[in-house]
């Protein structure tokens, strides 16, 4: 399962909130140059950034164990995505509605790759600043792509979001094998 989205949307936080193993992160300190490039205005407290991946794991039941791969959020690390996404069942694309344009590359990537994904609006400060229909319209995702809210800091909320992705991936797999 891939956890993707723009810079500072909560990917590392989500993987850390749900993983039953210690999370492998590749966090590096933000430099002044990177801070200027990455537009940290909406996340001024961010002092580190993922430069390769986050890795965690969660057991759903006796038969299903999900390996979680969090992608880096900056375009300059996009060359790693093919390796991170290889073999993925599906993806959770995390959105910060204050910076929706940051998630377009993720949405485009999974649409072009044919990987089932769910759009998850992270509720920063518990607030939903745009309705889910507005988010769907802004991202131009099809009606069959779930658009949900979640809190990347909350284990249950992350679990529920991942279950939506898993159910979508299983439904698409069944439809493909039946057709």
N, C-alpha and C positions, 0 to 999 in steps of 0.2 A: 504494500500500500504506500502510495506516495503522498506526502504532505507538501503542497506547493503554494506559491503566492508571492506577492511582492515583498520588498524589504520591510522588515519590522512589523509584519502583520500578525505574528504569533505562532509561526511554524515550530520553532524550537520549544516554545512554551507548551504547545499542544503535545508534542512528542514527550516532553518531560512530565507532563501531567498524567499521562496514561501508561507509560512504559512500566512493565513489571521488572525490568532489568535496569541497571544503571545506564543512563543514556550516553552513547558515544557522541560527542559533539566536536565540531571543528571550529570553535569560536576563536576569533582573533580580535584584538583591540582595534577599535575604530581610530583611524588616523584623521588628521585635519583634512587631508585631501579626500579621503573616502567619505567623510561627513559632508563635504561640499557636493560630491558627486551623488551621494545617496539621498540627499534631501531629507535630513533628519528633523525638519521643522515640526512634524506631528509626533515624533518620538524622540524628543530631546534628551530623555534619560537613557537612551540606548548607547552603550559604551563598547559593545562587542557586536560582531556580525559573523554569521556562518559563512565559511569560505570553501567548504566542500560538501558536507552533509551532516545530518543528525541521524542517528540510528537507535531505534528502540524496538520493543517487542511486547505484544499483548496476546494472551490466550483468551479466545472467545469461548470455546468449549473443548471437549476432549478431542475433537477432530480438526478444529480450526485454530491455528496460531498465525497472527498477522505480524509480519516484519514491517516496521515503519521506517521509511526513508524520507527525511525532510530535506528539501532542496535549498540551495542558497537562493536568495531573493533578487540578487542583482543580475542584470543582463550580462555583465562581464564574466559571470560564472556559468553562463548558459551552455558552454561546451560540455559540461559534465552531465547534462540532463539525460542524454541517450543511455549512458551507463547506469544511472540511478533508476531509470524508468523501465529498463529491460526486464520483462517478465512480470510487470506490475499487474495486479488484478484491477486496480482502479486508483483514483486520486481524489483527495480532498483539496480543493482550491480555496484557500483562505483569503477573504477580502476585508480590507479596511475601507469603509465607504467614504472616508475623508480623502482617500487616495485611490480611487477605483482604477485609474489608468495604470497603476502598477501591476494589476493582476491580468491585464489583457494578454501578455505573452504566455502566461500559464494556461488560460482558457484556450487560446489559439493552439498551443502545443498539443493539449489533450484532444481537442477536436480533430486536428490533422492526423494525430497518431491513432485515432479510433479507440482511445482508452476511456472507459466510462469514468465520469467524474461528477462530483457534487460541489456546488458553490456554497461555501459556509461563511456567512458574514459574522466576523468576530465582534462581539458586543463589548467594545471598549467602554469602560465606566458604566456598563449595563445599559448603554444607550443604543437605540437603533435610529440612526439619523436619516435613513431613507427606507421607504417601504420595500419589501422583497420584490414586488412587481416592478418597481422602479429599478432595482438592481438588475433584475432579469433583462429589462429593456436596455439598460445602459451597457450590459455585457453582451447583448444580442445572443443569449443562449436559448436553445429550443425549450419548448414547454415540457419536454420529457426529462430535461436536466433539473434535478432537484436544487432548489435554492432555499437554504435554511439559515437559521441563526444558531450560534453557539458561543460559549465562553471558553477560550483556549486555556484558561487557568483551572477550569473545573473538570475533574476526572470524569464524572458522569456525563457531562455535556460533550466532552471529546469522544467518549465511548459511543454515545448516541449518534454523533455525526459520523463516526467510522462505520457504525452499523448501517446507516443509510447508504454509504458508499459500497459496503459489502453486499447489501441486498440489491443494489443497482447492478453491480458487477455480476452477481449470480443470475439475476434476471436476464441480462444481456447474453451471458454464456448459455443459458437454457434456450433462449430464442435463437441463437446462432446454431446450436446443435440440433434443435428441432426443425429448423428451416433448411 
